[in-house]
C-alpha cells in the first residue's frame, strides 16, 4: 500500500481537470515539464562539472538525455570518449 500525500477527493478533481484539458494545453504542459527536466539536468551537470565549457555541458546533457550510443550516432561523436 502506498502512502498518499494528496487527499483522494482532491486527486479525483485534479485528474478530472487534466482529462478535461484540450489536447493543445496538455501538449503545452508536457513541453514545459520537459523543459524543466532539461534545466534541472543541466544544473546538476554544472554542479558536477563546474569548469567545463558550455559545449562540453551540451555534450554531457545529450549523453545523459539520449544515452552514449544514440548521442554519438546523432552528433557524430566517439561514444567511448564521453563520461558523465
ZAGUKOL-414263 format. One record per residue (C-alpha): x, y, z; residue number from 1. Coordinates in pm, 1 decimal. Layout:
<atoms>
{{X,Y,Z},NUM}
...
</atoms>
This chain:
<atoms>
{{0.0,0.0,0.0},1}
{{142.8,339.9,-91.7},2}
{{114.1,642.7,128.0},3}
{{-63.2,929.0,-44.2},4}
{{25.9,1290.2,16.5},5}
{{-286.5,1411.9,-165.9},6}
{{-638.6,1373.2,-37.4},7}
{{-820.0,1120.7,-263.7},8}
{{-1106.2,1367.6,-327.9},9}
{{-861.0,1635.2,-437.6},10}
{{-677.2,1383.3,-655.0},11}
{{-1002.7,1295.0,-833.6},12}
{{-1069.0,1663.1,-900.8},13}
{{-715.9,1711.2,-1037.9},14}
{{-742.7,1406.2,-1263.8},15}
{{-1079.5,1528.3,-1390.7},16}
{{-934.1,1871.6,-1464.7},17}
{{-644.5,1717.1,-1656.9},18}
{{-879.9,1495.1,-1857.3},19}
{{-1090.7,1798.1,-1949.5},20}
{{-795.4,1994.4,-2089.2},21}
{{-783.3,2035.3,-2466.1},22}
{{-501.9,1841.2,-2635.3},23}
{{-302.1,2156.3,-2716.5},24}
{{-296.4,2250.5,-2347.6},25}
{{-181.3,1902.5,-2243.4},26}
{{94.3,1924.2,-2504.3},27}
{{196.6,2264.4,-2372.7},28}
{{219.3,2129.0,-2018.3},29}
{{426.7,1829.4,-2129.8},30}
{{659.1,2063.7,-2317.7},31}
{{703.4,2283.6,-2010.7},32}
{{770.9,1983.0,-1786.7},33}
{{1025.7,1850.2,-2035.6},34}
{{1199.9,2189.4,-2041.7},35}
{{1204.1,2198.1,-1660.6},36}
{{1359.4,1848.3,-1652.4},37}
{{1622.4,1957.1,-1903.0},38}
{{1707.9,2263.7,-1695.7},39}
{{1736.5,2053.3,-1379.0},40}
{{1960.7,1802.3,-1555.8},41}
{{2181.2,2082.7,-1688.0},42}
{{2202.2,2240.2,-1340.6},43}
{{2311.6,1904.1,-1199.9},44}
{{2579.9,1873.2,-1466.4},45}
{{2702.9,2226.1,-1391.6},46}
{{2732.9,2131.5,-1023.4},47}
{{2927.8,1814.3,-1106.7},48}
{{3146.5,1976.1,-1373.0},49}
{{3185.4,2344.8,-1281.6},50}
{{3489.0,2404.2,-1503.8},51}
{{3378.1,2257.0,-1835.9},52}
{{3277.7,2466.0,-2136.0},53}
{{2921.2,2527.1,-2247.9},54}
{{2985.4,2293.1,-2544.2},55}
{{3102.6,2017.2,-2312.2},56}
{{2794.1,2066.2,-2093.1},57}
{{2572.1,2031.1,-2401.2},58}
{{2756.8,1712.6,-2490.7},59}
{{2714.1,1570.7,-2141.3},60}
{{2346.2,1665.8,-2143.6},61}
{{2298.2,1489.1,-2478.2},62}
{{2460.7,1174.0,-2340.3},63}
{{2250.1,1192.7,-2025.0},64}
{{1929.8,1253.8,-2221.7},65}
{{1986.8,1016.5,-2513.3},66}
{{2247.9,768.0,-2393.1},67}
{{2604.6,735.1,-2518.8},68}
{{2531.9,536.8,-2831.8},69}
{{2241.4,744.5,-2963.7},70}
{{2412.5,1076.4,-2881.0},71}
{{2726.4,957.2,-3059.8},72}
{{2524.0,846.7,-3361.4},73}
{{2326.3,1172.1,-3383.5},74}
{{2617.3,1409.9,-3323.6},75}
{{2897.5,1202.1,-3477.8},76}
{{3097.2,1171.1,-3152.6},77}
{{3320.1,891.5,-3034.3},78}
{{3087.7,715.6,-2789.7},79}
{{3379.1,568.6,-2594.3},80}
{{3511.0,913.9,-2500.1},81}
{{3211.6,1052.5,-2314.3},82}
{{3173.6,1007.2,-1939.4},83}
{{2911.0,1162.3,-1717.2},84}
</atoms>
